[in-house]
């Protein structure tokens, strides 16, 4: 969302500088790391507190959510580069 808002600010420009790209990507990178930390913590908490039969199910769900998150980040990168050039 922040990246899209910044894209409207650079709509009249032909290209973004590296500093502008770093500013636009930093919230998404922080969000990726926080989601990864949350899912890893949830998986470790589940492995400690519950039966070990549920841990692989939760691990697979966490992996799928992380892959969707990575896909969204890569898709946003390509949309940003296509719009900026």
Backbone as JSON, one array per atom type, in Angstrom:
{
  "sequence": "XXXXXXXXXXXXXXXXXXXXXXXXXXXXXXXXXXXXXXXXXXXXXXXXXXXXXXXXXXXXXXXXXXXXXXXXXXXXXXXXXXXXX",
  "N": [[0.82, -1.18, 0.0], [1.92, 1.25, 0.81], [3.9, 1.43, -1.1], [2.4, 1.73, -3.44], [1.21, 4.21, -2.91], [3.47, 5.85, -2.9], [4.15, 5.54, -5.56], [2.22, 7.08, -6.86], [3.15, 9.57, -6.19], [5.46, 9.74, -7.7], [4.57, 9.81, -10.26], [4.79, 11.64, -12.38], [7.48, 11.59, -12.99], [10.2, 10.17, -14.87], [11.94, 8.15, -14.04], [12.85, 6.47, -11.01], [15.1, 7.21, -8.33], [17.79, 5.39, -6.68], [17.66, 5.84, -3.95], [14.99, 6.6, -3.67], [13.73, 4.22, -4.41], [14.63, 2.55, -2.34], [13.38, 3.78, -0.18], [10.73, 3.32, -0.87], [10.61, 0.53, -0.78], [11.32, -0.27, 1.8], [9.2, -0.44, 3.84], [7.83, -2.74, 2.97], [9.77, -4.74, 3.12], [10.29, -4.79, 5.86], [7.77, -5.59, 6.73], [7.7, -8.18, 5.56], [9.73, -9.49, 7.03], [8.65, -9.31, 9.61], [6.32, -10.84, 9.37], [7.44, -13.32, 8.78], [8.84, -13.78, 11.19], [6.69, -13.89, 13.0], [5.21, -16.13, 12.02], [7.14, -18.15, 12.3], [7.54, -18.06, 15.1], [4.95, -18.77, 15.93], [4.82, -21.37, 14.96], [6.88, -22.64, 16.43], [5.89, -22.25, 19.03], [3.56, -23.76, 18.86], [4.64, -26.31, 18.46], [5.79, -26.7, 20.92], [3.68, -26.56, 22.8], [1.53, -28.22, 22.0], [0.28, -31.36, 20.68], [2.44, -33.36, 18.62], [1.35, -34.03, 16.21], [-0.13, -31.96, 15.12], [1.69, -30.03, 14.46], [3.09, -30.39, 11.9], [0.95, -29.76, 10.16], [0.36, -27.1, 10.82], [2.85, -26.04, 10.2], [2.94, -26.45, 7.42], [0.84, -24.78, 6.61], [1.85, -22.31, 7.48], [4.08, -22.17, 5.81], [2.88, -22.01, 3.29], [1.54, -19.54, 3.55], [3.78, -17.89, 3.83], [4.98, -18.23, 1.31], [3.02, -17.08, -0.32], [3.26, -14.48, 0.59], [5.88, -13.9, -0.26], [5.46, -14.09, -3.02], [3.75, -11.9, -3.39], [5.5, -9.8, -2.76], [7.45, -10.05, -4.79], [5.86, -9.68, -7.05], [4.99, -7.05, -6.62], [7.44, -5.76, -6.87], [8.03, -6.13, -9.63], [5.84, -4.78, -10.77], [6.32, -2.23, -9.83], [8.78, -1.61, -11.09], [8.0, -1.74, -13.77], [6.15, 0.34, -13.89], [7.7, 2.5, -13.15], [9.5, 2.83, -15.23]],
  "CA": [[0.0, 0.0, 0.0], [2.82, 2.41, 0.86], [4.56, 1.5, -2.39], [1.45, 2.31, -4.39], [1.06, 5.63, -2.6], [4.67, 6.52, -3.39], [4.12, 5.54, -7.02], [1.44, 8.25, -7.29], [4.01, 10.74, -6.03], [6.47, 9.73, -8.76], [3.87, 9.54, -11.51], [5.27, 12.53, -13.43], [8.89, 11.37, -13.24], [10.48, 9.05, -15.77], [12.57, 7.05, -13.3], [13.09, 6.7, -9.59], [16.49, 7.0, -7.93], [17.97, 4.26, -5.76], [17.15, 6.25, -2.63], [13.54, 6.55, -3.73], [13.34, 2.81, -4.4], [14.86, 2.03, -0.99], [12.32, 4.33, 0.66], [9.48, 2.66, -1.22], [10.65, -0.9, -0.47], [11.62, -0.56, 3.2], [8.06, -0.96, 4.61], [7.5, -4.1, 2.55], [10.8, -5.64, 3.65], [10.03, -4.91, 7.3], [6.57, -6.42, 6.85], [8.07, -9.56, 5.27], [10.46, -10.05, 8.17], [7.77, -9.46, 10.78], [5.45, -11.99, 9.12], [8.27, -14.52, 8.94], [9.1, -13.98, 12.62], [5.43, -14.29, 13.62], [4.89, -17.5, 11.64], [8.12, -19.03, 12.95], [7.21, -18.13, 16.52], [3.72, -19.54, 16.08], [5.14, -22.77, 14.73], [7.64, -23.13, 17.58], [4.98, -22.3, 20.17], [2.66, -24.9, 18.65], [5.4, -27.53, 18.67], [6.07, -26.85, 22.34], [2.49, -26.66, 23.62], [0.51, -29.16, 21.58], [0.77, -32.64, 20.19], [3.3, -33.2, 17.46], [0.6, -34.29, 14.99], [-0.64, -30.72, 14.56], [2.79, -29.16, 14.04], [3.29, -30.38, 10.44], [-0.15, -29.06, 9.5], [0.59, -25.67, 11.02], [4.05, -25.7, 9.44], [2.61, -26.34, 6.0], [0.03, -23.57, 6.44], [2.77, -21.18, 7.61], [4.91, -22.13, 4.6], [2.03, -21.51, 2.19], [1.36, -18.11, 3.77], [5.04, -17.22, 3.53], [5.17, -18.23, -0.14], [2.12, -16.06, -0.85], [3.87, -13.21, 0.94], [7.01, -13.7, -1.18], [4.9, -13.82, -4.35], [3.26, -10.52, -3.39], [6.65, -8.9, -2.79], [8.06, -10.12, -6.12], [4.9, -9.07, -7.97], [5.06, -5.61, -6.4], [8.71, -5.3, -7.43], [7.92, -6.04, -11.07], [4.89, -3.73, -11.1], [7.0, -0.95, -9.56], [9.77, -1.38, -12.15], [7.3, -1.49, -15.02], [5.52, 1.64, -13.81], [8.73, 3.54, -13.03], [10.25, 3.05, -16.48]],
  "C": [[0.87, 1.25, 0.0], [3.53, 2.56, -0.48], [3.65, 2.11, -3.44], [1.24, 3.79, -4.15], [2.27, 6.41, -3.1], [4.72, 6.54, -4.91], [3.31, 6.72, -7.55], [2.28, 9.52, -7.17], [5.04, 10.85, -7.13], [5.84, 9.54, -10.14], [4.39, 10.41, -12.65], [6.73, 12.31, -13.81], [9.09, 10.16, -14.15], [11.11, 7.88, -15.03], [12.79, 7.47, -11.86], [14.56, 6.48, -9.3], [16.57, 5.81, -6.98], [17.47, 4.61, -4.37], [15.63, 6.2, -2.58], [13.04, 5.11, -3.7], [13.54, 2.2, -3.01], [13.79, 2.53, -0.03], [11.0, 3.62, 0.38], [9.46, 1.2, -0.77], [10.85, -1.21, 1.01], [10.39, -1.02, 4.0], [7.7, -2.4, 4.24], [8.51, -5.11, 3.09], [10.59, -5.85, 5.15], [8.79, -5.77, 7.54], [6.88, -7.89, 6.58], [8.79, -10.2, 6.45], [9.58, -10.24, 9.39], [6.81, -10.62, 10.58], [6.22, -13.29, 9.28], [8.55, -14.81, 10.41], [7.84, -14.45, 13.34], [5.1, -15.75, 13.29], [5.87, -18.5, 12.24], [7.86, -19.18, 14.43], [5.95, -18.92, 16.79], [3.97, -21.04, 15.89], [5.91, -23.37, 15.91], [6.77, -23.22, 18.83], [4.05, -23.5, 20.06], [3.38, -26.22, 18.89], [5.66, -27.77, 20.15], [4.81, -27.16, 23.15], [1.52, -27.77, 23.24], [1.14, -30.47, 21.13], [1.56, -32.42, 18.9], [2.59, -33.54, 16.15], [0.14, -33.0, 14.33], [0.47, -29.8, 14.03], [3.06, -29.22, 12.54], [2.18, -29.66, 9.67], [0.05, -27.56, 9.62], [1.83, -25.21, 10.26], [3.77, -25.56, 7.96], [1.76, -25.1, 5.72], [0.92, -22.33, 6.53], [3.65, -21.05, 6.37], [4.12, -21.6, 3.42], [1.81, -20.0, 2.33], [2.64, -17.33, 3.46], [5.31, -17.17, 2.03], [4.24, -17.21, -0.82], [2.68, -14.67, -0.59], [5.04, -12.9, 0.01], [6.52, -13.4, -2.59], [4.4, -12.38, -4.45], [4.41, -9.52, -3.46], [7.29, -8.88, -4.18], [7.15, -9.46, -7.15], [4.92, -7.55, -7.84], [6.34, -5.03, -6.97], [8.6, -5.14, -8.94], [6.93, -4.96, -11.5], [5.54, -2.36, -10.89], [8.0, -0.64, -10.66], [9.1, -1.08, -13.48], [6.68, -0.09, -15.02], [6.56, 2.77, -13.8], [9.45, 3.8, -14.35], [9.37, 3.44, -17.63]]
}
